[in-house]
């Protein structure tokens, strides 16, 4: 009987520690996204990266298309825009753009 008591007590105490509640996980994931967003805004204010509106004009002119999807992310090489560009011929390209300079690093 004592053994069952200790097993149940361990399960009761260990499960919340070993497996965080979904609400707590969602909170911390949301906090990380908010932190990334704040860091990106600060980088734009400091002039470390170009604003999306500027990048959009540059890329659409260079690739003769319209941006249909975008994402700003930080990599080990710095901030990058991942852009999906629909060209006039209907093809969709993925362009990786250096957020600091606006240079297109690659297209797929």
C-alpha positions as CSV (number, residue, x, y, z in Angstrom):
1,X,0.0,0.0,0.0
2,X,2.9,2.4,0.8
3,X,4.4,1.6,-2.5
4,X,1.3,2.6,-4.4
5,X,1.0,5.8,-2.4
6,X,4.6,6.8,-3.4
7,X,4.1,5.9,-7.0
8,X,0.9,8.0,-7.2
9,X,2.5,10.9,-5.3
10,X,5.5,10.8,-7.7
11,X,3.1,10.8,-10.8
12,X,1.1,13.6,-9.3
13,X,4.2,15.8,-8.6
14,X,6.3,14.9,-11.6
15,X,3.9,15.1,-14.5
16,X,3.3,18.9,-14.3
17,X,7.1,19.4,-14.2
18,X,8.0,17.0,-17.0
19,X,5.1,18.0,-19.3
20,X,4.2,21.7,-19.2
21,X,0.6,22.6,-19.7
22,X,-0.4,23.5,-23.3
23,X,-1.5,27.0,-22.1
24,X,2.0,27.6,-20.6
25,X,3.7,26.4,-23.8
26,X,1.4,28.6,-25.9
27,X,2.2,31.6,-23.7
28,X,6.0,31.1,-24.0
29,X,5.8,30.5,-27.8
30,X,3.7,33.7,-28.1
31,X,6.2,35.6,-26.0
32,X,9.1,34.4,-28.3
33,X,7.2,35.6,-31.4
34,X,6.5,38.9,-29.7
35,X,10.2,39.3,-28.8
36,X,11.3,38.5,-32.4
37,X,8.8,41.1,-33.6
38,X,10.1,43.7,-31.2
39,X,13.7,43.0,-32.2
40,X,12.8,43.4,-35.9
41,X,11.1,46.7,-35.2
42,X,14.2,47.9,-33.3
43,X,16.5,46.8,-36.1
44,X,14.5,48.9,-38.6
45,X,14.5,51.9,-36.3
46,X,18.3,51.6,-35.9
47,X,18.7,51.3,-39.6
48,X,20.2,47.8,-39.4
49,X,17.6,46.5,-41.9
50,X,15.5,48.1,-44.6
51,X,11.8,48.4,-44.1
52,X,9.6,45.9,-46.0
53,X,8.1,48.6,-48.3
54,X,11.5,49.4,-49.6
55,X,12.5,45.8,-50.1
56,X,9.1,45.1,-51.8
57,X,9.7,47.8,-54.5
58,X,13.2,46.7,-55.1
59,X,12.4,43.0,-55.5
60,X,9.3,43.5,-57.6
61,X,11.2,45.7,-60.0
62,X,14.2,43.3,-60.3
63,X,12.2,40.1,-60.7
64,X,9.3,41.6,-62.7
65,X,6.7,40.2,-60.5
66,X,4.4,40.7,-57.4
67,X,5.2,39.6,-53.9
68,X,2.5,37.2,-52.7
69,X,4.2,36.0,-49.5
70,X,6.8,37.3,-47.1
71,X,8.6,36.4,-43.9
72,X,11.4,38.2,-42.0
73,X,13.7,36.0,-40.1
74,X,17.0,36.2,-38.4
75,X,19.7,33.8,-39.4
76,X,23.4,33.3,-38.5
77,X,24.2,35.7,-41.4
78,X,21.8,38.4,-40.2
79,X,18.2,39.4,-41.0
80,X,16.7,38.0,-44.2
81,X,13.4,38.4,-46.1
82,X,12.0,35.2,-47.6
83,X,9.8,36.4,-50.4
84,X,7.4,34.5,-52.7
85,X,7.2,36.3,-56.0
86,X,4.7,35.6,-58.7
87,X,6.2,36.6,-62.0
88,X,4.2,37.9,-65.0
89,X,4.5,34.5,-66.7
90,X,2.7,32.9,-63.7
91,X,5.8,31.2,-62.2
92,X,6.3,31.6,-58.5
93,X,9.9,32.2,-57.2
94,X,11.2,32.1,-53.7
95,X,13.7,34.9,-53.2
96,X,16.0,35.2,-50.3
97,X,16.9,38.8,-49.7
98,X,19.5,40.4,-47.4
99,X,17.4,42.7,-45.2
100,X,20.3,45.1,-44.6
101,X,21.3,45.7,-48.2
102,X,18.3,44.6,-50.3
103,X,20.6,42.3,-52.3
104,X,18.9,39.1,-53.6
105,X,21.0,36.3,-52.2
106,X,19.2,33.5,-54.1
107,X,16.1,32.5,-56.0
108,X,14.5,29.1,-56.4
